[in-house]
C-alpha cells in the first residue's frame, strides 16, 4: 500500500533516496552478458542472430528479413479500425514534427561574409521497436515519421519475432505507413549489435534509435562507446511519470495516469507530488480501486513497489522536486498549469490540465513518445526531426569580406601561437600579382 512522504521532514540524503530510481540490479553481470552477445554477433553475424533468436524468443528463423508476402499478410491481419487509428496518429505526428523541424539558413555576419547551415538526413539509421509483453506499433510510428521527414537515405527496423517466427503484424503495418520496407525479425541486445556493426543480412547503421529493456539499453551504450560503432539517440531506461496535483485535482484521473505508466513493467516508476493531504489519500485509495480491474494488475502492482507519494508545502516546492527528478513524463494537474509550466526545467514531455492524459502523447497527440528517462531529461530531449539529421555549417567570404574580418583571425591565431593559421589569412590579404 502506498504511503505519503512529507518532504519537509526529510533531510538531503532522505530526499535523494525518495527520488531514487528502481535499482537495475547487478550491472557487472548485465554488462558482461551484453558484451558477450555483441562480440558474438560481430564475429558470427547472421548465425549468431539465429541462435540467439531461438534462445531468447523461441523462434527458429531461416530468413531474418521480413518478406513482401509477410508485409502483405500483416496488412490483411490488422483490423481496419486499427490501421485507421495508426494513420490518424501518423498525420498528427507529421504535423508536429514538421512544425518543429530545423531549417537551413544564411546570415551575413560582416560585409562580404555569409555564414549558414545546411541540414542532411543521416544516411542510414537503425530503429528498434520492442515487443516484449506487448507489441508497440506506436513506437514504429514515433521512430519512422521523423526519420522519413529528415530525409534519411535508408531506414532499417529491427523488432523481436513471436514464437511462430513472424513479426507482430501491427508493427509491420506501422512500418509500411512510414515507408519502411527493410524490417528484420531480431530483438534484444543482438539486434542493437547487428545494426551497429552489420551482419550478412543487416547493414551497419550510422545511428540507432528506440527504447528497450535493460539489455537493449546496455547494448546501445556499449556499441556507441566502441570505435566504429553507431551513435545512439539518448540514454534511456524504464518508463516513468511524475504527477503534480493540487487540492482541486481529480484523484480518479491521477490514479489512472499513475497506473497507465505502472502497467508498462515492474521496473517502471510512478510518483505523485501534491500540496494536498486529502488529494494524496484519495488518489492512493483510487489506485487500489482501479488496480483491481486491470488485466496487467500484477505488473502494475510490482511497479507500485517503486512508487512515491510526496507531500510538499507549496506548488513551487513540488515543481522543484520534479526538476530534481527530471521525469520522462510530467503531468501538471494544477489550477494554472500554464503558469506552472514556466517553472519546469527538466522533463521529457509535459501534459497540462485535467484532460491531457499521458496516454495521448503515447499514441496520437502528435508529440514523440521516445523520451529521455532515468534523469537524462536534465540534458537530453525527446526525438525530433533534428535527431535524424546532421547540421553542417557553411561559410563564404569575398575579398572585401576577408579584408574586413581577416585581421581579427590573424590576431586570435597569433594569440594562440598558431602562425600557420595566421598565414593562411595573411597570404590571401596580400595583393595578388
SEVEX-680988 format. One record per residue: x, y, z of N, C-alpha, C in turn. Coordinates in steps of 0.001 Angstrom, whole numbers, plus 500000, padded with zeros to 6 digits. Example, Ala and Ser with C-alpha at 12.3 -4.5 7.8 and 13.67 -1.06 7.14 Angstrom:
<nodes>
513190494310507800512300495500507800513200496700507800 512850497750507080513670498940507140512900500030507870 
</nodes>
This chain:
<nodes>
500837498804500000500000500000500000500875501250500000 500518502212499170501268503453499110501074504263500385 502099505003500751502012505892501906502575507243501515 502198508276502287502579509642501978503898509991502673 504791510616501901506064511094502435505986512612502552 506244513142503751506244514592503956507635515129503606 507723515869502501509005516367502005509707517246503022 508954518030503773509553518970504725510254518266505879 509938517005506102510543516261507216511785515469506805 512152515527505522513296514758505033514546515615504994 515695515020505335516958515723505142517434515493503703 518563516057503338519042515987501950519232514550501486 519794513710502338520032512314501980518716511569501776 517755511818502649516463511156502531515711511616501288 515892512881500917515243513383499703515830512711498463 517137512549498445517757511843497318517239510422497227 517082509786498371516581508413498387515139508344497902 514342509341498286512937509360497876512792509491496369 513761510144495722513708510354494277514595509378493507 515088508344494184515942507379493501515111506469492600 515691506070491492515027505141490590515165503709491116 514337502792490603514480501388490987515875500874490679 516404500075491566517735499504491371517710498547490185 518523498797489141518503497923487971519129496561488205 519673496332489392520279495037489674521787495063489458 522387493908489390523832493786489260524270494184487859 524891495351487761525276495877486465526447495113485860 527345494607486702528510493900486174528081492670485388 527146491926485948526649490727485270525957491093483967 525153492163483994524460492613482792525452493053481725 526436493848482118527433494329481157528169493180480496 528551492192481277529292491059480728528429490235479780 527174490054480150526274489287479290526079489985477943 525882491287477988525692492047476755526976492084475943 528092492229476627529388492247475934529600490971475137 529223489835475703529370488561475005528447488490473790 527233488982473945526294488968472821526809489831471679 527255491037472018527756491954470988528956491345470268 529880490780471030531075490183470431530713489013469520 529756488196469952529368487032469158528703487451467848 527851488480467917527202488964466696528236489554465743 529200490282466279530237490865465424531065489770464756 531290488681465459532151487622464930531400486699463970 530164486333464297529487485281463527528273485771462741 527907487017462921526848487605462116525514486899462203 524939486580461053523601486001461000523483484692461777 524518483898461770524465482625462502524233482871463982 524920483875464522524721484243465918523297484738466148 522793485558465234521448486106465389520404484987465408 520569483991464558519600482885464532519621482111465846 520815481851466346520920481099467599520345481896468770 520657483170468827520166483993469928518656484195469833 518126484276468621516681484408468442515964483153468919 516524481991468633515943480743469122516024480678470641 517144481112471183517363481058472637516448482006473398 516316483240472928515581484253473690514120484393473272 513823484144471995512460484352471510511736483058471157 512468481952471167511829480677470870511429480512469422 512054481277468528511703481217467112512908480775466294 512693479812465409513754479354464525513544479995463156 514496480793462725514347481570461507515377481154460461 514910480940459259515822480755458136516191482112457546 515180482944457385515366484278456814515061485312457894 515976486232458116515790487243459154514933488408458676 515031488732457384514315489898456869512868489549456550 511976490472456889510560490292456585510369490331455066 509623489375454547509414489262453102508205490093452665 508111490395451356506914491087450853505628490334451191 505675489010451162504486488226451490504078488425452947 505055488554453831504743488785455238504150490169455453 504651491160454728504058492503454801502599492450454332 502368491743453230501016491656452686500078490957453671 500560489873454272499739489150455240499434490019456462 500402490823456888500192491705458034499105492720457732 499120493261456512498105494235456136496702493659456203 496567492378455896495260491723455950494874491328457372 495871491138458237495600490636459585495166491727460560 495557492957460286495263494036461222493890494625460920 493100494788461964491735495296461805491746496685461155 490807496959460269490766498256459585490735499447460539 490016499318461659489944500438462590491288500729463248 492117499680463403493457499884463957494343500585462933 494252500161461684495020500817460624494613502283460512 493304502540460599492811503919460518493337504752461674 493363504165462874493870504894464042495356505193463898 496120504238463369497547504477463164497766505564462113 496946505562461065497060506592460032496726507966460600 495712508008461449495327509263462093496450509777462985 497026508878463791498135509265464664499323509746463840 499590509057462738500711509435461875500542510853461339 499330511218460962499108512559460405499418513636461431 499079513394462703499384514388463734500870514410464063 501489513250464020502945513206464214503658514020463132 503211513880461912503821514635460812503655516136461044 502447516559461437502185517985461652503088518555462736 503214517835463844504029518333464964505509518359464611 505984517293463998507404517228463669507788518255462598 506904518486461633507199519498460620507248520895461234 506343521158462173506311522481462802507596522769463568 508189521747464141509399521948464935510682521605464226 510592521269462942511793520850462219512736522023461999 514042521808462126515009522876461842515051523172460350 515624524305460001515685524705458595517064525247458265 517423525176456982518653525816456515518540527331456714 519670528000456880519645529450456948520986530014456499 520985531300456144522197532048455843522085533422456481 523205533956456961523226535291457548524540535960457175 524496537235456844525719537987456561526284538479457893 527379537891458336527953538244459635528875539452459554 529288539809458368530069541021458095529916541302456604 530134542525456163530036542787454725530964541871453932 530386541085453031531178540167452225531421538821452856 530835538574454043530985537273454719529593536710454987 529301535552454416527997534910454582528207533542455226 527519533325456327527601532037457039526207531415457090 526175530112456994524890529443457008524965528046457571 523843527355457474523747525976457946522913525197456952 523384524008456629522588523093455819522335521826456632 521209521201456360520804520006457094520779518815456153 521278517700456632521287516474455848520784515322456710 519899514519456135519457513330456846520612512357457025 520691511745458180521719510727458420521529509607457387 522613509160456793522492508274455631521747506979455929 522120506286457006521437505036457329521165504987458825 519908504834459207519533504782460617518894503443460939 519095502995462172518511501751462638517487502031463720 516297501503463548515216501710464506514941500416465256 514774500527466571514454499335467360513058499481467950 512199498533467647510834498530468159510651497304469047 510507497496470355510362496353471267509056495601471016 509002494372471511507762493603471511507433493216472949 508321492440473572508153492114474986506785491550475294 506178492040476394504866491537476797503745492159475984 504062493199475206503057493837474361503750494458473157 503207494245471955503810494873470765503623496384470820 504522497118470181504479498577470252504500499202468855 503416499059468102503371499713466793503487501225466903 503045501782468038503157503230468218504606503677468175 505511502841468689506938503194468657507458503198467230 506962502280466402507369502283464996506975503595464330 505805504120464663505379505406464127506248506541464662 506519506501465958507298507568466590508717507653466027 509258506525465622510593506492465035510545506729463530 509573506126462876509531506166461424509151507516460853 508245508241461516507805509533460982508946510546460920 509656510820462024510743511801461909511882511330461020 512122510025460956513167509518460058512821509823458608 511546509650458260511138509918456874511184511409456571 510802512245457522510811513689457298512229514247457239 513158513585457918514536514078457970515288513837456666 514780512944455842515451512661454577516567511642454680 516458510716455627517462509652455740517418508780454482 518582508438453957518631507666452716518121506247452904 518403505644454059517994504256454288517580504098455748 516467503406455951515952503149457297515808501648457478 516412501145458545516358499721458893515626499592460220 514743498629460328513986498433461563514149496999462043 514438496844463332514503495518463954513429495422465030 512772494272465091511768494011466117511771492516466421 511590492114467673511648490690468011510510489906467365 510781488686466929509709487848466377508888487210467490 507685486807467143506903485972468036507440484544467949 506926483673468784507429482298468793507134481568467490 506159482088466712505857481452465423506778481941464310 507751482784464671508719483254463692508271484453462879 507132485033463216506623486189462487506737487453463341 506919488578462670506892489854463374505446490228463666 505234491024464698503874491445465013503301492215463824 502108491850463364501560492479462152501291493975462313 500914494427463526500660495862463693501948496669463558 503069496100464005504358496774463838504699496872462362 504427495809461610504725495827460176503856496845459447 502587496936459816501707497918459178502178499335459500 502596499566460743503120500881461113504369501211460296 505211500206460084506414500416459273506038500797457843 505058500095457272504609500388455918504098501821455819 503325502245456824502780503604456823503885504653456797 505054504303457332506183505230457366507139505028456203 506774504149455274507624503912454111508828503046454393 508814502292455490509941501429455861509702500036455292 510617499582454465510454498276453815511501497253454250 512534497693454971513560496759455437513379496529456935 512710495441457257512419495084458645513011493714458919 513664493575460057514308492315460432513718491803461741 513521490492461787512920489853462961514015489468463951 514563490487464568515647490308465539515396491269466689 515575490797467909515337491654469065516504491667470028 516336492402471108517303492408472197518636493035471852 519613492742472693520962493270472502521546492839471168 521147491665470693521688491165469421521234492036468246 520030492582468321519559493476467255520376494761467236 520680495279468414521476496503468508522873496260467940 523474495138468294524804494807467786524781494667466269 523740494019465752523649493805464301523530495127463558 522685496044464058522521497328463372523740498229463553 524462498039464638525638498875464882526821498476464009 527026497166463824528235496696463141527962495965461827 526710495572461605526352494896460374526578493402460434 525745492677459698525907491225459529525718490930458042 525641489658457705525444489299456306524101489817455777 523113489940456650521779490385456225521474491828456594 521918492238457763521547493553458300522691494542458076 522425495648457409523502496612457150523863497410458396 525130497792458499525578498631459609524961500018459472 524498500560460578523816501855460575524685502919461245 524416504161460902525190505267461460524686505689462834 523381505533463085522809505939464371521619505054464675 521478504700465961520412503805466394519411504549467266 518152504168467122517066504833467839516121503799468439 515487504175469545514407503367470070514621502888471490 513531502673472206513592502209473591513762500700473659 513964500212474857514098498772475043514344498435476503 514523497151476782514778496725478156516222497022478549 516621496540479722517963496855480222519055496293479320 518796495166478669519790494593477757519956495470476517 518844495936475989518894496828474821519596498129475175 519241498686476320519858499947476763521358499782476955 521765498703477586523189498446477805523911498231476485 523270497521475562523892497288474253524087498599473507 523113499478473564523244500776472902524421501553473471 524562501521474777525675502243475399527016501639475005 527072500310474934528334499659474589528731499915473139 527795499798472212528171499981470800528534501435470520 527894502367471216528204503780470984529568504154471541 530062503357472499531369503628473097532490502855472402 532158502094471362533130501275470649533561501973469360 534847501954469096535350502544467854534673501882466656 534132502691465762533433502155464608531993501792464873 531545501940466114530158501632466445529231502762466051 527944502524466203526944503519465831526706504506466955 526289505708466595525810506667467585524427506219468059 523960506751469187522636506405469691521845507674469979 520539507503470097519657508653470281519804509307471647 519769508522472722519802509083474072519960507963475090 520410508302476293520362507308477361518896507052477711 518566505830477981517168505526478292517091504382479295 515990504315479974515766503255480941514275502978481027 513804502394482128512377502093482286511513503353482246 510261503181481852509329504301481746508982504872483117 508577506146483126508270506814484396507324507988484166 506557508320485200505703509502485169505707510149486543 505666511473486553505502512227487792504283513129487620 503346513015488547502122513810488525502182514834489640 501970516099489296501843517150490309500377517555490365 499773517429491553498365517784491723498159518702492903 497211519610492784496879520475493920495537520039494503 494958520874495357493754520480496088492535520322495174 492555520911493967491408520793493078491598519705492025 492697518983492075492947517924491099492009516744491333 491767515980490278490847514846490325491611513566490643 491355512941491803492105511726492162491829510548491235 490658510512490621490359509428489677491278509523488466 491441510746487957492329510949486813493780510650487192 494198511162488346495591510986488767495924509516488942 495028508759489566495257507325489763495352506609488423 494483506990487481494520506365486152495848506653485455 496352507878485602497637508223484987498784507431485603 498766507279486905499824506521487577499800505061487138 498616504489487072498511503075486691498827502858485213 498514503844484383498832503714482961500322503548482749 501107504217483561502558504086483441503051502837484163 502436502513485292502871501355486082502707500045485320 501711499968484424501486498708483726502518498423482641 503389499397482353504452499147481374505327497983481802 505737497975483070506622496922483547506942497094485014 507428496052485661507713496133487096508822497105487447 509650497488486465510722498436486743510333499877486414 509080500098485975508602501454485754508388502141487103 508447503467487103508266504195488358507233505300488185 506354505431489179505347506499489175505461507273490475 505344508598490367505474509472491528504345510490491516 503721510686492645502717511731492826503273512747493807 503268514017493398503696515107494274502524516061494416 502154516391495633500975517216495842501119518120497058 500351519182497042500294520104498188499105519784499088 498314518780498703497068518484499415497075517098500035 497065516993501375496992515672502022495724514909501620 494608515615501493493351514950501138493433514356499722 494003515114498793494161514606497429495094513402497400 496157513449498185497095512333498233496393511054498690 495644511149499787494974509964500320493885509472499368 493158510396498767492097509999497837492688509291496610 493831509751496137494469509128494976494982507733495330 495563507594496508496025506272496949494866505283496986 493737505719497536492563504840497602492072504496496192 492097505490495316491615505283493948492532504339493175 493824504402493419494756503469492784494378502034493113 494083501770494373493705500414494773492406499977494106 491447500892494002490173500534493376490358500227491894 491088501072491193491267500871489755492170499687489445 493110499427490310494061498339490088493350497001489953 492286496826490697491568495550490704490968495210489341 490746496204488512490091495973487226491057495842486053 492346495939486302493313495956485205493782494555484819 493820494242483519494349492941483078495815492752483470 496585493837483507498005493752483852498238494200485299 497279493869486167497342494313487565498592493801488273 499009492574487979500184492018488654501433492821488319 501580493202487041502732494006486636502665495375487295 501487495999487256501336497327487848501599497300489349 501149496255490017501351496174491466502839496072491802 503568495323491018505015495233491249505688496580491007 505231497296489983505775498628489718505493499574490877 504313499443491493503932500343492582504821500182493817 505571499099493864506538498954494958507618500030494882 507815500588493695508800501659493497508169503047493498 506847503116493741506131504384493647506387505257494875 506137506566494696506260507524495797505056508464495757 504582508832496947503584509891497101504196510915498040 504458512107497510505218513118498249504342514336498506 504305514775499747503549515960500153504508517126500336 504215518240499651505052519434499768504235520593500345 504945521616500811504259522737501459503605523692500471 504159523824499260503521524664498247503924524185496859 503276524727495830503454524265494464504880524463493968 505499525587494357506874525829493921507806524717494353 507622524215495574508439523107496050508162521848495237 506899521617494917506538520439494120507241520468492756 507278521637492135507943521741490832509448521564490991 510011522067492080511441521845492329511751520358492483 510854519639493167511026518189493309511038517535491926 510108517944491077510048517390489724511315517714488935 511791518950489026513012519326488309514212518516488783 514263518206490071515353517368490586515251515939490054 514034515446489939513819514083489456513984513992487940 513601515047487212513674515106485740512925513929485109 511597513912485220510826512751484746510731512663483234 510532511459482778510240511241481361508930511937480993 507889511703481802506583512329481602506217513121482854 505744514343482657505298515190483768503876515644483499 502972515351484426501581515796484320501351516901485343 500905518072484877500620519203485754499107519317485930 498591518640486940497160518665487243496908519715488321 497146520964487965497048522075488912496170523181488332 495795524126489170494825525165488786495275525954487565 496500526455487585497022527214486455498246526479485917 497982525492485079499073524635484597500029525398483696 499536526392482964500410527183482100501416527979482919 500963528550484025501875529288484892502902528346485509 502452527161485897503376526180486480504411525726485448 503990525618484187504899525185483125506121526094483014 505932527366483274507041528314483155508186527979484098 507916527220485157508946526887486136509560525508485906 509052524784484916509577523441484627510898523579483888 511938522907484390513269522979483788513741521655483197 513201520545483663513704519240483219512560518236483161 512188517859481945511155516842481725511200516429480263 510873515187479994510849514729478616509658515274477860 508471515183478463507251515683477846506297516085478965 505577517202478768504705517743479808503259517710479331 502339517384480242500918517255479954500156518196480887 499430519138480308498819520218481075497330519984481300 496908520122482552495496520138482872494853518778483043 493540518832483340492801517618483687492521516697482514 492493517237481314492032516444480180493148516113479188 494370516030479713495518515682478880496253514503479496 495691513305479403496390512139479950497665511847479174 498612511272479842499885510918479202499676509946478050 498594509190478088498300508228477022498169508905475661 497703510164475637497594510859474350498965511022473716 499965511377474521501318511513473998501910510182473585 501490509119474248501980507790473882501537507391472483 500369507892472073499790507367470840499517508398469742 498836509483470059498241510198468929498103511705469060 498644512338470088498511513797470150499373514469469093 500498513826468756501412514376467758502834514491468251 503032514577469568504390514640470104505024513255470068 506331513212470249507050511939470177507164511306471553 506901510004471632506950509347472936508300508683473240 509262508805472330510613508311472628511351509440473344 511497509269474656511915510357475539513043509920476465 513822510873476956514876510525477919514282510105479255 514847509078479851514380508587481144515548508530482127 515215508100483340516235507889484373517037509163484670 516378510315484550517017511586484865517736512231483703 517789511555482544518506512112481397517828513355480838 516571513606481236515874514803480754516517516091481257 517448515987482183518196517188482595519025517732481440 519418516879480509520320517316479441519932516816478053 518977515908477960518581515344476673517127515673476374 516786515614475087515423515894474638514838514658473970 513519514675473803512863513612473073513207513668471597 512831512610470872513159512549469452512428513623468659 513115514119467638512550515094466716513185514856465355 512788515614464373513403515509463048514903515766463150 515281516728463986516703517067464135517528515884464630 516906514965465374517626513795465880518144512924464739 517480512995463597517817512155462448518622512909461394 519098514090461754519842514907460798521189515331461370 522086515673460485523303516372460888523200517811460401 523793518706461168523794520125460839525199520512460396 525317521022459189526620521345458608526717522857458409 527707523458459029527886524899458838528608525173457516 528268526291456902528833526688455613529182528175455685 530319528565455108530669529974455061531366530327453759 531187531568453344531874532066452155532237533535452379 533436533905451921533881535299452041534452535745450701 534115536943450286534774537505449111535982538327449573 536651538997448641537873539723449007537581540822450045 536472541519449869536121542564450832535840541961452205 535175540810452219534885540154453484536143539714454193 537095539163453422538373538756454010539098539957454604 539074541081453891539732542285454395539066542782455672 537752542574455766537010543073456926537284542270458188 537338540936458082537462540127459299538793539398459397 539616539446458332540918538775458368541802539228459506 541921540533459790542771540971460915542355540361462249 541065540167462443540575539535463683541102538102463782 541027537371462669541501535988462658543008535939462909 543756536861462296545216536880462464545577537133463921 544924538092464524545212538426465928544942537238466848 543811536581466664543456535454467533544364534253467279 544731534002466020545633532885465715546982533098466393 547505534306466316548806534574466936548712534563468452 547585534932468988547403534853470439547464533412470920 547107532501470046547149531071470380548462530428469945 549362531206469347550639530659468918550552529790467687 549564530031466840549359529202465652549600530065464408 550877530246464068551246531158462995550782530661461628 550737529329461441550270528823460152548816529217459912 548037529224460998546657529698460873546646531157460413 547484531955461045547547533375460692547973533559459237 548961532778458801549488532941457456548467532553456376 547567531619456710546530531248455753545648532450455418 545565533383456362544813534616456122545735535677455506 546921535855456084547846536894455637548146536772454142 548414535534453688548791535351452288547647535677451323 546421535529451786545283535880450942545057537388450918 545478538069451969545250539517452043546289540326451276 547402539680450913548427540397450148547946540639448739 548321541750448127547935541997446735548416540853445834 547559540430444954547901539322444063548580539881442807 549730539297442441550468539767441257549881539145440004 
</nodes>
